[in-house]
C-alpha cells in the first residue's frame, strides 16, 4: 500500500514538473467559461498567464490570457480585461500553420462585448470585424454569424438604424442558408424594434410573430425567458401604434411585473406614459410620469455609481502601471550594462569581419587561379574527345593529351583542397542552383527556345568538374571513351534535364537521344540496357 502511494506521488510530481497541472487548471477554467459560470479567481488566472508566458506555446499563451480577460470582465474590471485581451491577441502567432484562429476570434468578440457595455460603439464595431475575420479563417461559420449579428448592435448604438437593419437582414438570411432557423428567428426582435422606429409596423409585426414562434425563447404560456423582457416593451409599442389599446397596456404592465431592472422599469413606465398620453387619461398620465421620473432618478444615481466604480478601476489600473514603470526604471542600470556588453560583442564581430574579408580576398585569388586551370582542363578534355573521333590520329598524340589532362586534374585537385567552400547545400541542390544551370533552364522556357553557346557549354562542364571531380574519368575508362556529343548528354543527365529538353539543347530528336543513351550504357557496361538505366546510373555519380 505504501509503495503504491509513493508511486502515485511520484507520478503526480512528474506531472506537475512537466506543466500538466497548469494545463489541467487552464482546461478547467475554460470549461467554466464554456458553461458561462461566473469567474472571479483572478489570482489563479494571473498565475496561469504568467506560467504559460514562460513555458507555453503561442496558442496556450493566447488561451491563458483570454481566460484572464474573461475573469477581469466578470469582476467588472474593464481596463484590465481589455489589456488581457490585447495580450492574448499579441501572443497568437498568425503565421503558424496551427494558429488557433477560432480562439483568436473569441478574444476579439469578448473585447467587443466589453466595449459594448462601456458604450463605445466605434471600438465595438472594430473588434467585431476582427472577430469575424478570424472566424472566417477558422472556417467557424456559427461564430462568424454571431459576430455579424452583434455588429448590428454597434451600428444601432451609433444611431445608424438603416445599417443595423441591413446587417441583421443579411445575418438572418445566412442563418437560414445554413439551416439554423431558430437562430435566424432570434434576430427578429431586433429587426422589429428598428422597423417600429421607421414606422414600418406591418414588417415589425411580421418579425415579432416569427420571433414568438421560432426563437424558442417562450414557454407554453407565452412568457419570454429571463433576460429578454425588453420584448414586452417592443410588443407593447407595436400594439400601441396599431391601435390595439388593451394589448399595449397588458404588455407594458407585464414588463413592470417581471423584472427589477431599472432600465426595464423605465421602459415600462415610458410605455404607460405613451399609452395614457394617447388615450387622454390625465390622472394616470401624471401618475406614471411621476413614477417614471422617480425610476429615472434612481437609475441615474445607479449609473453615476457605476461610472465612479469604473473611474476607480481605471485609477487602480493606471496606478499599477506606474508601479510597473517604476520597477522598469530600476532595471535600467542593468540594461545599460547589457548595452555595454553588446557593444563589446559588436566590436569583436567587426574585427572578425575584417579578418574574414582579408581571408576572402586571398581565397578569391585562389579561386581565380583554380578557374583558369579548370578552363584549360575542360579544353583539353574536349580536344581529347575530338581527337578520338578522328581515326587517323596517332596513339602517341592521344596519350600525350591524356597525360596533359591528368596533369591539369592534379593541379585542379591542389587548388580545390586549398579553397574552403561552404557546404550549406547538398550536391544536387548546388548543381540545380548554379547560375549556368538556371541559364540553361531559362533557354528552354523562351519561345522559341535558345541554343547554348560554346561558352555556355564550357561553363557547364566546369561546374560538373568542380562539383564531381571524378565524373569525367568515370565515364571515360580505357577502351570505352565517349565522344563529345555523348559526354554532353551525360552532363545534362547529371543536371537532371529531361531527355526531351536534352534533345532541344543538342538540336536533335528525342528518339535520337534515347538511342545515344542506350549506346552509352552499352559502352560503359558492355551489355544492352534501357536508356532509363543509364539515367539512374548517371544520377548516382557524386
FENJOJO-V652778 format. One record per helix or strand of 2 or more residues. SS is the DSSP state (a for helix, b for strand). FROM is the first residue (numbers start at 1). TO is the last residue. If there is no record, write none. Layout:
{{SS & FROM & TO} {SS & FROM & TO}}
//
This chain:
{{a & 2 & 17} {a & 20 & 34} {a & 42 & 55} {a & 58 & 74} {a & 78 & 91} {a & 101 & 117} {a & 121 & 137} {a & 141 & 157} {a & 161 & 177} {a & 181 & 186} {a & 188 & 197} {a & 201 & 214} {a & 230 & 241} {a & 245 & 258} {a & 262 & 278} {a & 282 & 330} {a & 332 & 388} {a & 395 & 418} {a & 427 & 433} {a & 435 & 445} {a & 454 & 467} {a & 471 & 475} {a & 484 & 494} {a & 499 & 505} {a & 510 & 525} {a & 531 & 540}}
//
